[in-house]
Amino acid sequence: MALKLNDAFGLLKNKGVDKVMEKVTSVTNAIMHTGHDVQQRNDAQESLPTIDSVDTLNGYLNSLQSDASPAVMMALQSQIQVLKYVQSPTMMLMAVDNLMHCLYNALKAAEDKLQVDTLRENFASLLQSFIFVTEARLRYEIDSSRDEAVRLLADAGDMLVSSVRATAMLAVPIAAGVKMGNAMPRIVNMFASQNAQRSFFGNLIMAKGKKAIIEEKRAEFDKTLNYIFNTLDDYAELLGPSILLHGMLKRYADGLVERYSVSQYASVEKMINEGEVKTLEGLINHENAYSPSKREAWGVKMIFSTLTQTTKTPTTLDYESLRNVRRSLQSKLSGVEAHIAKIDNEIDKLTAQIEELSILRHNQKKALQQQIYRLQKDKEEYESAVMEYQQRICVVSDIITPAEARIEEYASKMQRIVDKYEMSLEL
């Protein structure tokens, strides 16, 4: 039969191990006390209110402002701004400005570096949450990917909750909260449930199959993204390098550049097709001969003439056709220039042979000189072809190069902004 606990202690005492008994007693009391504390904390946690909606979260944030420091108060106001946008998605660009204003004032009032870093990270989460909410609306409205829209909304909720929790801890530190009986409530993702998602997406107007509306909504989203990129460019020193913001900017930069490129191609095509002669058939029949004063008209006729070599039916000239024409002309120009180089090489060889002949070998020299003359005439024709190809390339380049330059400039700008937020991997 097992010994009772007191009998065991008696045996230990008889064996001269009082210290062991004291340790056992101490550990036992500690375990009992810890279990009691854990139970108390669990009971307290279960009794705390749960924040699981935009309205209750908004009320909680407002309640924290009364005792918050100036820096934390601005952080709370920024979160309230995002909640306002979630509830009513109007004036989104103003919402971005308000976020930056709150961040500036919060960092200016921050008490130490730790608070500065925490505020920056919170604002990065808020901004990413703001963009994810905006994209979720777009994707749901145009029905390109319902699942992706729901996922983005849930991710936005996670980021918002994380930011609120961190800011709440700045407003009411854990130790002070426990002492004052003001422990942090349970804050859960208000966009995680299907009911919340249905409520969020419920008022959106579907644009499935309506191309004009879809393009308009995409343009609005790109306008917002471009505004955010420009704002982050202006405030890069304030926000500092950020893993969150760097990843977010990388996520959207390529898509922005791609869609900007398409818009530039479209502007080139519109410019051409709204010109004097719009179609391939009309341009083929155009009778303007080439002269320096009519370079553009001649050049456009040449472009379509080149296209007829591979196109059987009249089509409207587009950006890609122009690029193909330029590549074809550049290839032909390279071939002509290579042939001129061969002629020059041949002329050099013949000239060297003439110099090696004695003055008495007049007939042989004359024959070589005649060969050189014929080669020089051929060279003149090829050089004329070079000038013609160069002029034609200039005509095409005059039309598409400005668009290409704008695309390159835009892409470089986007990459420069992304790079500003990249963090060093060195610890």
Number of C-alpha atoms within 10 A of each C-alpha: 3 6 9 9 8 9 11 13 19 14 12 15 14 10 9 10 13 14 11 13 16 12 11 13 13 12 12 12 12 12 12 11 12 12 12 12 12 11 12 12 12 11 11 12 15 12 11 13 12 15 19 18 14 19 13 15 21 19 12 18 20 14 12 17 18 10 11 18 18 18 23 28 24 23 33 26 20 25 27 20 21 24 18 16 19 17 12 10 14 11 9 17 14 12 18 22 14 16 22 20 13 23 24 18 16 25 24 13 17 18 14 9 10 10 18 19 15 17 25 22 20 24 24 21 21 26 25 21 25 25 21 22 24 22 20 23 24 22 20 21 21 21 17 13 13 15 13 15 24 23 15 22 27 23 20 27 23 19 21 25 23 18 23 23 18 15 24 22 16 19 24 20 15 15 12 13 14 12 9 10 10 14 18 19 16 14 18 18 21 23 24 18 12 10 10 17 16 12 12 17 17 10 8 12 11 16 17 13 10 10 11 10 15 20 13 11 18 17 13 13 17 18 14 17 20 16 15 18 19 15 15 21 18 12 13 15 11 14 23 17 18 18 14 17 23 18 14 18 22 17 12 16 19 14 12 18 19 12 14 17 19 13 14 18 19 15 15 19 21 15 12 19 15 10 10 10 17 16 17 22 16 14 21 19 11 14 11 13 11 14 10 8 8 11 17 19 20 20 20 23 23 19 25 24 18 17 20 16 8 8 12 8 8 15 14 13 20 15 20 12 15 21 15 14 21 22 13 14 20 16 13 15 20 14 13 18 17 12 15 21 13 13 18 16 12 15 20 13 12 17 15 11 13 19 10 10 12 10 10 8 10 11 10 14 20 12 12 15 16 12 15 20 13 12 17 16 12 15 20 13 13 18 15 12 16 19 13 14 20 14 16 23 20 17 20 20 16 12 18 21 14 13 20 15 11 14 20 13 11 16 18 13 17 21 15 12 21 23 14 17 24 18 13 9 5 4 3
